[in-house]
Amino acid sequence: MTRKSPMTSTLRVVTRRTFAAGASAAGLLAGTAPFGILRAQSGPLKVGVLLPRSGAQAGIGQDCQRGVELAPAIFKELGLPELAIMNADTETNVEVARARAEKLISDGAQLLVGAFDSGQTTAIAQVAEQKGVPLVINIAAAPPITEQGYKFVFRNFPTAPMILSDAFANQKELFESTGVAPKSVVFMHVNDTYGTSMQQGISGVMPKFNMPYKIVEQIAYDPTARDLSVEVAKAKATGAEALLMVSRLNDAILITRELVKQRWTPQAVLSMGPGWYEDQYLKTLAKLSDGPMSFVPWYDPNKKLSKVLEAALAKAYPDINLNTNHIFTFEALLVAADAYKRARSTDPKALADAIRTTNITDNVSIGPGIQFDAKGQNDKLKNAAIQNRGGKLVTVAPKAASNAKPELPMSAYDRRG
Amino acid sequence: MAATIYLNVAVSGVLTGLVYGLMALGLSVIFGVVRVVNFAHGEMMTIAMYLAIVLFAGFGLDPLVMLVPIAGVLFALGYVMQAGLINPFINRPEHSQFILLVAVALIIVNVLLIVFGPDARNVQTSYSYDSFLVGPLIVDATKVYAAAASLLVAGALFVFFRFAPVGKAIRACADNYTGALVVGLDVKRLYALTFGVGAACVGAAGVMLVLLFDVTPALGPALTLLAFIIVITGGLGSMPGALIGGVLIGLTEAMAGLLFTPSAKSMFSFGLLVLVLLFRPQGILGKRLSW
């Protein structure tokens, strides 16, 4: 009687045919693993943060980055899991934004955050949806982004119509409280995705508010323009009392310079976008930066987390005011960390499901908190009116979230010393 | 709309156009003599702009005061570039020259990015916000200073090429390369001088433009393109043509912004370029070439 050794037995079983079959099966499993296996929470969540860190929007992109830098220490205090941040630069370019999103995902990003600009965010959202990786938008207001039926795209930022509605409501409140209301305005706006969305939204939203002014002229301009003297000359020539603005940072600075050079101080500069409250605007123009009012998504200074974030920013950057860029970039990461904590997994679908059921009430922005509707939009956000005063930003409306009284009309540029 | 607005905008366009013209003059001089198209033109200009910013921020030196020293630095840079880098490419195919200068442009942009970062920078002089009231017109003071300096530099350049022995020798090289060699001119050195003079023009224009525009490293390619539009419109190789082209483009962009829509300003300058290429391919003051 002969006995087969286990080794002999094994060798006899593993033929070339079975080896090939086994290898194929292993390959198939490896190939399909990313789609089927739930990955348990182990280590930090890899979050790709896409921002315009260079190009025309570099100043704002780098400002958003401050919100990213402040997050880890605060999250630790809140008992939220650690995030591994993977930074990417969109170069203020839609195509670069798309390519960087793809690269981040191929490099292992499990969730994306970004990208300040509607055009760039639209491109990133397409990639995120296609790859099935959640995207939490920090700042981007073009309505179509959350109207596409996307399952992996979430926005904790108001849409253009939401911004406009709140802006007009806050403006009326300010006009009533100061007794000063312009009768005519020129609407100047950038001709990018955000500016165009706002321009299209105005015609639908403004009639509902019975505003005291009428728009006498609309002037669209390139956000990367080097010289805006013609635009300002054209606006001044209309004889309008105030400026209604949708701008970016560099153009806001250029326009202010032209207002001074062309010796025109409008009764009010009413901005419904970035630029006029940015730190770089305040520092570059010093006394000339005082006066403009921005009607923007903002923070509730009375909320606990707002105070924490404000203190953290003051410690890290003593000369910089807390603003929209920091707030909503921080909150986008807050959504990511909160979802990761609840999902207990890095699986994209589990993360997306967790984000969908977000209910954060201890937050920073104005409104009841962070929740998303079926489209992935936080529709409960409220905006504020802020005014530049002595290099600082004060909240002047709504009254419930204000910390200063509005000053209208603006003081003349040529009397500021 | 009152008539004064048209006049205001036209004056502003002409003043800006004069600075554009000086910028394009450098490109035209280099091409007219060396027959090399400087694809790093705008990028060299941003070097001058950053130099002006550094000197202003560090030492409080007014850009207009630093115009000559910065033009001198750019002259040296241009001379070294031509002598050390471009002269070996003079007899090589045009695509080699093109690639070389595009590479130089990319290097300049990225070095500036590394050194200064992507943020827009500017200088805030005591007259940054000044304007002159001339009857009903409000004229930007910095544009007036910049345009006046442009005219001075352009005038000096015309005098140099018409009356200075070196200027005449450079013109001789431009007119007849072989003839210049035959009469014993050091053509390579004259080419280097020419590139230096062109770069000095760019430096002077950059110093003036920094009074008007914010600068970022990414501004270079846009300025290169603008310089090309101007010299092609004015006539490649023609010095007066470059100035006239600059004024035309400045005026066209300004009036298009006023009469149509500001966001389409560039469309009109490109439209003008297309018209010139269609009906006067050699440019407004350019010489007709036999192909």
Boltz contact constraints between the chains, C-beta under 6 A:
constraints:
  - contact:
      token1: [A, 54]
      token2: [B, 118]
      max_distance: 6.0
  - contact:
      token1: [A, 58]
      token2: [B, 118]
      max_distance: 6.0
  - contact:
      token1: [A, 58]
      token2: [B, 119]
      max_distance: 6.0
  - contact:
      token1: [A, 59]
      token2: [B, 119]
      max_distance: 6.0
  - contact:
      token1: [A, 191]
      token2: [B, 263]
      max_distance: 6.0
  - contact:
      token1: [A, 220]
      token2: [B, 263]
      max_distance: 6.0
  - contact:
      token1: [A, 221]
      token2: [B, 262]
      max_distance: 6.0
  - contact:
      token1: [A, 221]
      token2: [B, 263]
      max_distance: 6.0
  - contact:
      token1: [A, 222]
      token2: [B, 263]
      max_distance: 6.0
  - contact:
      token1: [A, 226]
      token2: [B, 213]
      max_distance: 6.0
  - contact:
      token1: [A, 229]
      token2: [B, 12]
      max_distance: 6.0
  - contact:
      token1: [A, 230]
      token2: [B, 9]
      max_distance: 6.0
  - contact:
      token1: [A, 230]
      token2: [B, 254]
      max_distance: 6.0
  - contact:
      token1: [A, 230]
      token2: [B, 257]
      max_distance: 6.0
  - contact:
      token1: [A, 230]
      token2: [B, 258]
      max_distance: 6.0
  - contact:
      token1: [A, 230]
      token2: [B, 262]
      max_distance: 6.0
  - contact:
      token1: [A, 231]
      token2: [B, 262]
      max_distance: 6.0
  - contact:
      token1: [A, 233]
      token2: [B, 5]
      max_distance: 6.0
  - contact:
      token1: [A, 233]
      token2: [B, 8]
      max_distance: 6.0
  - contact:
      token1: [A, 233]
      token2: [B, 9]
      max_distance: 6.0
  - contact:
      token1: [A, 234]
      token2: [B, 258]
      max_distance: 6.0
  - contact:
      token1: [A, 237]
      token2: [B, 1]
      max_distance: 6.0
  - contact:
      token1: [A, 237]
      token2: [B, 5]
      max_distance: 6.0
  - contact:
      token1: [A, 250]
      token2: [B, 120]
      max_distance: 6.0
  - contact:
      token1: [A, 260]
      token2: [B, 129]
      max_distance: 6.0
  - contact:
      token1: [A, 261]
      token2: [B, 129]
      max_distance: 6.0
  - contact:
      token1: [A, 261]
      token2: [B, 131]
      max_distance: 6.0
  - contact:
      token1: [A, 261]
      token2: [B, 140]
      max_distance: 6.0
  - contact:
      token1: [A, 262]
      token2: [B, 138]
      max_distance: 6.0
